[in-house]
Amino acid sequence: MYRYDQYDQALVDARVDEFRDQVKRRLAHEITEDQFKPLRLMNGLYLQLHAYMLRVAIPYGTLSGTQMRILGGIARKYDRGYGHFTTRQNIQYNWIKLEQAPDLLAELAAVEMHAIQTSGNCIRNISSDQFAGSAADEVADPRPYAELLRQWSSFHPEFSFLPRKFKIAVTASDHDRAAVKLHDIGLQLHRNAAGELGFRVFVGGGMGRTPFIAPVIREFIPVSQYLSYCEAILRVYNRYGRRDNIYKARIKILVHEIGAEEFTRQVEAEWALLEPLALDAPTAEYERIKAQFAPPAYDAAAPDSIDRSDPDFAVWVDHNVAAHKVPGYAIATISLKPVGGIPGDASAEQMELIADLAAKYSFDEIRVTHSQNLVLADVRKDQLHALWSALAAADLATPNLDLVTDIIACPGLDYCALANARSIPVAQSIAVRFANLDRQHDIGELKIKISGCINACGHHHAGHIGILGVDRKGEESYQLSLGGSGAEDTSLAKILGPGFSEEGVVDAVEKVIEAYRALRLNPQERFLDAYRRVGAEPFKEAVYG
């Protein structure tokens, strides 16, 4: 994984010192909250309903065991003993005291971490495929390119005050595990007819109040030129993006209003001016960064089989273990979705255990997923059972990846000042309702995503079943949507009908699922495929009568 150089460390250390002085002045009432707000947001510090929340960047979701151990220690020392992993592959702490924030950031800086650009109208944390570098189906490791984007976008003077926040995702597989079509810029690494490596470029996707699926604006840009091409995209957006209306400020609105063809024309014209200026990283810098993502020392003699004689272990393997590109190894997903738990939460003790397990079984590296789980990407197959046993003892081995209880949920009204309704209790109630693993496995792949407001931090637009919490005359109400997907078959969910109470939406979800079980052609037909085949009407009838 990438290690800081002297410039990275100097930038982060300087920011900690700067913010320490800003906090000191705020606590001394030398600056007002209005003056302080943009300063704290530049450091990922939000003022939520009950306390400050700190969002820590985890670039492209990759962590070392040492970093994870520090995150666990921070949860114990500065929070209430836990952290919350997010859909942007970050971690959030919900109970931060302002006077302690500079010390917290200093501890992060000591292990090459920070909270810079996790908030504000700038380029946010670059995300990627959680299986990157290990996936059997990728054309190349996308993380070196994500790291170059991180370096390019950090403190970029032209893009520090964009019309609105900006999100970029990078993947290298036809199986989209990074939801690239639902990002402001999505980059898919692939090879052209000549075998050259480059990116398919999607621009203008996003969720929130007005969801859009990003169109392709360029089928192929060589990897040697993608940074200058991204620069051209951002310059067009920065020039023409709306600044008079926060609800129309995202690049997706600009692409929609002028059309993908005209937007592409403007980007190409801008890039024609930029490309001769040699703004892309020199080859030597590409190679320096790539070298830091060299494959670990795999054991060529590792046996390429798994002893499945333990039935509980075999179920976990079937659902939480994916194919690796190297024989004898596998990719293991650690579920942060125990029945009745808060999706994405991990205790300090669990984080410290995962750090130990990463050091023992996966070359001291951990990944954060978009679905709020964790991954050990390089586990020997003959060590999977030992790993599973250790995870099971810590309530981290629920075999529910992509099943009905593997729910994405935002913090909702329990924490967020923007929320209209609670998300966490709904997720917990659904998980309890479908706790039986045999029932979950019979239902099969079914992705439920819950947002507590229209900002869609829970990605409800991309849920096979999406739930949106809204305010109805002072009461929490929940809209049910069906048919969304954030994968390579990207689609936006459509509202099924009138909303429900908290208890009523759980009943409605169960009715939808039972209708699917009655409608499916066979147990192998996914919920999403059945919905697309029969449409919404049979589900409306099942729910509303």
Secondary structure, DSSP 8 states (H G I E B T S, - for coil): -----HHHHHHHHHHHHHHHHHHHHHHTTSS-HHHHHHHHHTTTEEE-SSSEEEEE--GGGEEEHHHHHHHHHHHHHHSSSEEEE-TTS-EEEEEE-GGGHHHHHHHHHTTT---TTSSSSSB---EE-TTTTTBTTBSS--HHHHHHHHHHHTT-GGGSS-SS-B-EEEE-BSS-SS-GGGSSEEEEEEE-TT--EEEEEEES-B-TTS-B---EEEEEEETTTHHHHHHHHHHHHHHHS-SS-GGG-SHHHHHHHH-HHHHHHHHHHHHHHHGGG--S--HHHHHHHHHTT------TTS-S-----SHHHHHHHHHHEEEBSSTTEEEEEE----TTS-TTEEEHHHHHHHHHHHHHHSTTEEEE-TTS-EEEEEEEGGGHHHHHHHHHHTT-----TTSTT--EE--GGGT-TT-SS-SHHHHHHHHHHT--HHHHHHH-S--EEEESSTT-TT-GGG-SEEEEEEEETTEEEEEEEE--B-STT-B--EE-SS-B-HHHHHHHHHHHHHHHHHH-SSTTS-HHHHHHHH-SHHHHHHHH-
